Amino acid sequence: MHRLQAPSTPSFCVLLLALMLRPCDAAEVGIAGPPELSHLGDRRDAGLALIIDLRNPDEGIEEEAAAARAAGIRYVNLPVGADAADAAVVARVGDLLDAQAEGTGVLLHCASGNRASEVWARHLIERGAEPEAAIAAASATGLSEKRAGYVRAAAAEAATSELR
Protein backbone atom coordinates (compact mmCIF):
# COMPACT_ATOMS: atom_id res chain seq x y z
CA MET A 1 0.00 0.00 0.00
CA HIS A 2 1.14 3.50 -0.65
CA ARG A 3 0.92 6.43 1.72
CA LEU A 4 -0.58 9.70 0.66
CA GLN A 5 1.49 12.52 2.03
CA ALA A 6 1.22 16.29 2.01
CA PRO A 7 4.38 18.12 1.06
CA SER A 8 5.98 20.79 3.14
CA THR A 9 5.11 23.61 0.74
CA PRO A 10 1.62 24.66 -0.30
CA SER A 11 2.56 25.21 -3.95
CA PHE A 12 2.76 21.45 -4.39
CA CYS A 13 -0.91 21.50 -3.52
CA VAL A 14 -1.33 17.95 -2.34
CA LEU A 15 -3.54 16.73 0.45
CA LEU A 16 -2.90 14.56 3.37
CA LEU A 17 -5.09 11.75 4.36
CA ALA A 18 -4.45 9.60 7.37
CA LEU A 19 -6.84 6.95 6.14
CA MET A 20 -4.35 4.92 4.17
CA LEU A 21 -4.88 1.41 5.29
CA ARG A 22 -1.46 -0.06 5.95
CA PRO A 23 2.07 1.28 6.24
CA CYS A 24 3.72 1.85 2.92
CA ASP A 25 6.58 -0.17 1.59
CA ALA A 26 6.90 1.99 -1.48
CA ALA A 27 6.35 5.51 -2.70
CA GLU A 28 4.85 8.57 -1.07
CA VAL A 29 1.94 9.62 -3.28
CA GLY A 30 0.52 13.10 -3.68
CA ILE A 31 -2.74 13.85 -5.48
CA ALA A 32 -3.21 17.33 -6.96
CA GLY A 33 -3.55 19.58 -9.93
CA PRO A 34 -0.46 20.34 -12.01
CA PRO A 35 2.76 21.27 -10.23
CA GLU A 36 4.43 24.65 -10.44
CA LEU A 37 7.02 23.97 -13.13
CA SER A 38 9.58 26.38 -11.72
CA HIS A 39 9.65 24.32 -8.50
CA LEU A 40 10.32 20.91 -10.05
CA GLY A 41 14.03 21.01 -9.21
CA ASP A 42 13.16 21.64 -5.56
CA ARG A 43 10.60 18.83 -5.67
CA ARG A 44 13.21 16.46 -7.12
CA ASP A 45 15.60 17.42 -4.33
CA ALA A 46 12.82 16.68 -1.83
CA GLY A 47 12.36 13.20 -3.31
CA LEU A 48 9.88 13.56 -6.17
CA ALA A 49 10.89 10.89 -8.66
CA LEU A 50 7.78 10.36 -10.79
CA ILE A 51 4.97 12.50 -12.16
CA ILE A 52 1.90 10.67 -13.47
CA ASP A 53 -0.11 13.18 -15.48
CA LEU A 54 -3.70 12.19 -16.28
CA ARG A 55 -4.42 15.20 -18.49
CA ASN A 56 -5.10 14.78 -22.18
CA PRO A 57 -2.53 16.01 -24.72
CA ASP A 58 -4.81 18.91 -25.67
CA GLU A 59 -4.55 20.18 -22.09
CA GLY A 60 -0.97 21.37 -22.61
CA ILE A 61 1.15 18.55 -21.25
CA GLU A 62 4.25 19.16 -23.38
CA GLU A 63 5.72 21.95 -21.25
CA GLU A 64 5.36 19.93 -18.06
CA ALA A 65 6.82 16.81 -19.67
CA ALA A 66 9.87 18.76 -20.82
CA ALA A 67 10.30 20.55 -17.47
CA ALA A 68 10.03 17.26 -15.54
CA ARG A 69 12.58 15.56 -17.74
CA ALA A 70 14.93 18.56 -17.50
CA ALA A 71 14.64 18.35 -13.71
CA GLY A 72 15.47 14.64 -13.75
CA ILE A 73 11.95 13.52 -12.83
CA ARG A 74 10.33 10.65 -14.71
CA TYR A 75 7.17 11.81 -16.46
CA VAL A 76 4.36 9.50 -17.60
CA ASN A 77 1.18 10.66 -19.32
CA LEU A 78 -1.89 8.42 -19.01
CA PRO A 79 -4.78 10.46 -20.42
CA VAL A 80 -8.18 10.33 -18.71
CA GLY A 81 -11.06 12.18 -20.33
CA ALA A 82 -14.47 13.28 -19.15
CA ASP A 83 -15.69 9.71 -18.71
CA ALA A 84 -14.51 7.23 -16.10
CA ALA A 85 -10.85 6.30 -16.20
CA ASP A 86 -10.16 3.18 -18.17
CA ALA A 87 -9.31 0.12 -16.08
CA ALA A 88 -6.01 -0.13 -17.97
CA VAL A 89 -5.03 3.35 -16.74
CA VAL A 90 -5.81 2.39 -13.14
CA ALA A 91 -3.78 -0.81 -13.53
CA ARG A 92 -0.85 1.07 -15.10
CA VAL A 93 -0.86 3.59 -12.24
CA GLY A 94 -0.73 0.68 -9.81
CA ASP A 95 2.20 -0.83 -11.69
CA LEU A 96 4.06 2.48 -11.69
CA LEU A 97 3.47 2.97 -7.96
CA ASP A 98 4.55 -0.59 -7.19
CA ALA A 99 7.78 -0.05 -9.12
CA GLN A 100 8.77 3.08 -7.18
CA ALA A 101 11.49 2.79 -4.59
CA GLU A 102 10.61 3.13 -0.93
CA GLY A 103 10.50 6.73 0.20
CA THR A 104 10.42 8.24 -3.28
CA GLY A 105 7.78 10.75 -4.19
CA VAL A 106 5.08 10.40 -6.81
CA LEU A 107 2.74 13.13 -7.98
CA LEU A 108 -0.48 11.77 -9.48
CA HIS A 109 -2.29 14.69 -11.05
CA CYS A 110 -4.68 16.08 -13.60
CA ALA A 111 -5.85 19.65 -14.15
CA SER A 112 -7.69 19.93 -10.82
CA GLY A 113 -7.10 16.72 -8.85
CA ASN A 114 -10.54 15.32 -9.69
CA ARG A 115 -9.51 12.66 -12.22
CA ALA A 116 -6.42 11.88 -10.16
CA SER A 117 -8.65 11.35 -7.11
CA GLU A 118 -10.84 8.94 -9.07
CA VAL A 119 -7.84 6.92 -10.19
CA TRP A 120 -6.41 7.00 -6.65
CA ALA A 121 -9.68 5.71 -5.15
CA ARG A 122 -9.89 2.92 -7.69
CA HIS A 123 -6.25 2.03 -7.02
CA LEU A 124 -6.98 1.83 -3.29
CA ILE A 125 -9.94 -0.46 -3.94
CA GLU A 126 -7.78 -2.72 -6.10
CA ARG A 127 -5.38 -2.89 -3.16
CA GLY A 128 -8.12 -3.99 -0.76
CA ALA A 129 -9.80 -0.82 0.51
CA GLU A 130 -13.53 -0.79 1.01
CA PRO A 131 -15.11 1.33 -1.74
CA GLU A 132 -16.66 3.90 0.60
CA ALA A 133 -13.39 4.28 2.53
CA ALA A 134 -11.51 4.83 -0.74
CA ILE A 135 -14.14 7.37 -1.84
CA ALA A 136 -13.83 9.19 1.48
CA ALA A 137 -10.06 9.30 1.05
CA ALA A 138 -10.33 10.55 -2.51
CA SER A 139 -12.99 13.11 -1.57
CA ALA A 140 -10.36 14.79 0.57
CA THR A 141 -8.18 15.07 -2.52
CA GLY A 142 -10.75 16.57 -4.88
CA LEU A 143 -13.05 13.73 -5.95
CA SER A 144 -16.32 15.08 -7.38
CA GLU A 145 -19.65 13.37 -6.84
CA LYS A 146 -19.70 12.47 -10.56
CA ARG A 147 -16.34 10.73 -10.32
CA ALA A 148 -17.31 9.10 -7.02
CA GLY A 149 -20.11 7.52 -9.06
CA TYR A 150 -17.49 6.19 -11.49
CA VAL A 151 -15.57 4.72 -8.56
CA ARG A 152 -18.71 3.03 -7.18
CA ALA A 153 -19.60 1.66 -10.63
CA ALA A 154 -16.08 0.24 -11.15
CA ALA A 155 -16.13 -1.32 -7.68
CA ALA A 156 -19.54 -2.88 -8.32
CA GLU A 157 -18.39 -4.18 -11.70
CA ALA A 158 -15.27 -5.70 -10.12
CA ALA A 159 -17.35 -7.33 -7.38
CA THR A 160 -19.74 -8.78 -9.97
CA SER A 161 -16.81 -10.11 -12.02
CA GLU A 162 -15.40 -11.84 -8.94
CA LEU A 163 -18.70 -13.67 -8.43
CA ARG A 164 -18.63 -15.15 -11.94
C-alpha positions in Angstrom: 0.0 0.0 0.0 1.1 3.5 -0.7 0.9 6.4 1.7 -0.6 9.7 0.7 1.5 12.5 2.0 1.2 16.3 2.0 4.4 18.1 1.1 6.0 20.8 3.1 5.1 23.6 0.7 1.6 24.7 -0.3 2.6 25.2 -3.9 2.8 21.4 -4.4 -0.9 21.5 -3.5 -1.3 18.0 -2.3 -3.5 16.7 0.5 -2.9 14.6 3.4 -5.1 11.7 4.4 -4.5 9.6 7.4 -6.8 7.0 6.1 -4.3 4.9 4.2 -4.9 1.4 5.3 -1.5 -0.1 5.9 2.1 1.3 6.2 3.7 1.9 2.9 6.6 -0.2 1.6 6.9 2.0 -1.5 6.4 5.5 -2.7 4.8 8.6 -1.1 1.9 9.6 -3.3 0.5 13.1 -3.7 -2.7 13.9 -5.5 -3.2 17.3 -7.0 -3.6 19.6 -9.9 -0.5 20.3 -12.0 2.8 21.3 -10.2 4.4 24.6 -10.4 7.0 24.0 -13.1 9.6 26.4 -11.7 9.6 24.3 -8.5 10.3 20.9 -10.0 14.0 21.0 -9.2 13.2 21.6 -5.6 10.6 18.8 -5.7 13.2 16.5 -7.1 15.6 17.4 -4.3 12.8 16.7 -1.8 12.4 13.2 -3.3 9.9 13.6 -6.2 10.9 10.9 -8.7 7.8 10.4 -10.8 5.0 12.5 -12.2 1.9 10.7 -13.5 -0.1 13.2 -15.5 -3.7 12.2 -16.3 -4.4 15.2 -18.5 -5.1 14.8 -22.2 -2.5 16.0 -24.7 -4.8 18.9 -25.7 -4.5 20.2 -22.1 -1.0 21.4 -22.6 1.1 18.6 -21.2 4.2 19.2 -23.4 5.7 21.9 -21.3 5.4 19.9 -18.1 6.8 16.8 -19.7 9.9 18.8 -20.8 10.3 20.5 -17.5 10.0 17.3 -15.5 12.6 15.6 -17.7 14.9 18.6 -17.5 14.6 18.4 -13.7 15.5 14.6 -13.7 12.0 13.5 -12.8 10.3 10.6 -14.7 7.2 11.8 -16.5 4.4 9.5 -17.6 1.2 10.7 -19.3 -1.9 8.4 -19.0 -4.8 10.5 -20.4 -8.2 10.3 -18.7 -11.1 12.2 -20.3 -14.5 13.3 -19.1 -15.7 9.7 -18.7 -14.5 7.2 -16.1 -10.9 6.3 -16.2 -10.2 3.2 -18.2 -9.3 0.1 -16.1 -6.0 -0.1 -18.0 -5.0 3.4 -16.7 -5.8 2.4 -13.1 -3.8 -0.8 -13.5 -0.9 1.1 -15.1 -0.9 3.6 -12.2 -0.7 0.7 -9.8 2.2 -0.8 -11.7 4.1 2.5 -11.7 3.5 3.0 -8.0 4.5 -0.6 -7.2 7.8 -0.1 -9.1 8.8 3.1 -7.2 11.5 2.8 -4.6 10.6 3.1 -0.9 10.5 6.7 0.2 10.4 8.2 -3.3 7.8 10.8 -4.2 5.1 10.4 -6.8 2.7 13.1 -8.0 -0.5 11.8 -9.5 -2.3 14.7 -11.1 -4.7 16.1 -13.6 -5.9 19.7 -14.1 -7.7 19.9 -10.8 -7.1 16.7 -8.9 -10.5 15.3 -9.7 -9.5 12.7 -12.2 -6.4 11.9 -10.2 -8.6 11.4 -7.1 -10.8 8.9 -9.1 -7.8 6.9 -10.2 -6.4 7.0 -6.7 -9.7 5.7 -5.2 -9.9 2.9 -7.7 -6.3 2.0 -7.0 -7.0 1.8 -3.3 -9.9 -0.5 -3.9 -7.8 -2.7 -6.1 -5.4 -2.9 -3.2 -8.1 -4.0 -0.8 -9.8 -0.8 0.5 -13.5 -0.8 1.0 -15.1 1.3 -1.7 -16.7 3.9 0.6 -13.4 4.3 2.5 -11.5 4.8 -0.7 -14.1 7.4 -1.8 -13.8 9.2 1.5 -10.1 9.3 1.1 -10.3 10.6 -2.5 -13.0 13.1 -1.6 -10.4 14.8 0.6 -8.2 15.1 -2.5 -10.8 16.6 -4.9 -13.1 13.7 -6.0 -16.3 15.1 -7.4 -19.6 13.4 -6.8 -19.7 12.5 -10.6 -16.3 10.7 -10.3 -17.3 9.1 -7.0 -20.1 7.5 -9.1 -17.5 6.2 -11.5 -15.6 4.7 -8.6 -18.7 3.0 -7.2 -19.6 1.7 -10.6 -16.1 0.2 -11.2 -16.1 -1.3 -7.7 -19.5 -2.9 -8.3 -18.4 -4.2 -11.7 -15.3 -5.7 -10.1 -17.4 -7.3 -7.4 -19.7 -8.8 -10.0 -16.8 -10.1 -12.0 -15.4 -11.8 -8.9 -18.7 -13.7 -8.4 -18.6 -15.2 -11.9 
